[in-house]
Amino acid sequence: MRRAFQRVSRVISSGFRSRRYGTINSEKTELKDRKDIRLYLETADQVDWRSLLSLGIFNGINTNPFLIQEAGIAFSAPVYPELRSLIRTAVDDYNVNEIFIQAWGTSKEDLVTSGLHTRMFDRHVVVALPFTFEGTQAAAELIDKGANVCMTAGHAQKQALMGSALSADYFAPNISSIFASGEDAIAECIAMQEVIDGLESNTRVMATGLRNADDLVQLSKAGIKTFSVTPSVAYELINQPMTCKMTDEFERITQTLMHAHEQ
């Protein structure tokens, strides 16, 4: 039994080494990561980053102008040092695979310029763009220039089709906003995924604005694999009262056994 445990321990340890250092089966691990679930932490607050990114479940960070404003990040033209620092911290200190930054401006030209500006800070930036006429034009140009792009604030199935036609990396419907409009956001988001599946598109539906962990579970059952998760939903995911109760009981028994052995 001890030998079996040692074999299992070696397998687990090698898996950790593979993930952390990329020295063992890194090619297979990267392929699996691309195919499987992707969770993004939806906040620009570095206090939340320190608390939650260590869970190891997040592929990256999703931000938007509201979250950046909430975190007190200034947009100081022309070089945007605070935004650059935020991106560099995410990539260098937290080793995220991707960080979403929304382009700014009202014209196609402004959106392209600001999108390229964020990409200059780091290649891990995914440029988020609104599904407006100008935003769609800018997305097409940025994709042609090699940028990773996410079409944001999705509210309709036809936008999933457009995102696929653009070959956008992500299409991001906002669950809370769709519910607020009186629509069944879960059903609408599932239908968006069906549109993309029907087109055999590589665009990923990234559900944002999730109200709770149950929203994530319901969408997962329908085959959606990419989610932007607020800190409150992240804590809800990790906090299961019955699991905590059982863990406390196991620890109590273990401590009792240890004290009995000491005596």
Secondary structure, 3 states (H helix, E strand, C coil): CHHHHHHHHHHHHHHHHHHHHCCCCHHHHHHHHHHCCEEEEECCCHHHHHHHHHHCCEEEEECCHHHHHHCCCCCCCCCCHHHHHHHHHHHHHCCCCEEEEECCCCCHHHHHHHHHHHHHHCCCEEEEEECCHHHHHHHHHHHHCCCEEEEEEECCHHHHHHHHHHCCCEEEEEHHHHHHCCCCHHHHHHHHHHHHHHCCCCCEEEEECCCCHHHHHHHHHCCCCEEEECHHHHHHHHCCHHHHHHHHHHHHHHHHHHHHHHC
